């Protein structure tokens, strides 16, 4: 399994978890082809099984803890 943290196409707010419809932060490209998208919760819940079937994992859960940069309006 390969884990990628800087994909050529980042996940966006329009990418939704295949399990519950929340915003996706993990893309799993399967060994058999195709891909699955997961929110952080379901990625953790199914992590062991995903590791078994994944060819590539794009994990962007770090975005959940990123500190936003202040805008000029906040000054």
N, C-alpha and C positions, 0 to 999 in steps of 0.2 A: 504494500500500500504506500502511496506517495501522499504527503500532506503539503499543500500549497497554501501559503499565506498571502501571496501577492498575485492573484489571478489576473489574466489579461482582461477579463470582463468581471468586474466586481458585482456582487449582489446589490440590488437596489431595494427601495421600499416597496416596489411592485412585486418583488419575488416573495412568494408566500409558502409557508410550511405545507408540505403534502399531507401532513397528519391532521393539523388543526386550523390552518389558514392564517396563523400569525405571521409576522414578518420573518423571513428566512435569513439565517446567519450562517448556514452550513450547506454547501453543495457537495453531494456525493456522486461521483461518476462511477458507475458499476462496472465490474469486470465483464459482465455479460452485455454491456451497452446500456445506454439510457442514463438518466440521472434522477436523483431525488433531492428535494430541498427540505430542510428542517429548521425550525426555530431552535433556540439554544436549549430549551427544556426537553424537546423530543430528541435532539441530538445526544444529550446526556443520557436520556432514558434508553435509547437504542444503540448507544456507542459501541458496545462490544460486538453486536451483530453486524453493524455497519463496517467495522474494521475488518471483518471476515470477508465481506463481499465487495469492498471498495477498491477501485483502481486508483482513483485520485480523490482526495478530500480537500475542499476549499473551506477553511474555517475562518470566519470573520466575526466570531463572537467577541473579539477584542473591542469592537465598535460599541459594545454595550457599556463598557467602562471608560471609554474615551472621554476626556474632559473637553467640553466645547470651548472654542476660542471666543473671548468676549468680542462683541461687535462695538462699533464706534458709538452706538446708542447707549451702551452700558456705562460709558465713561462719565 
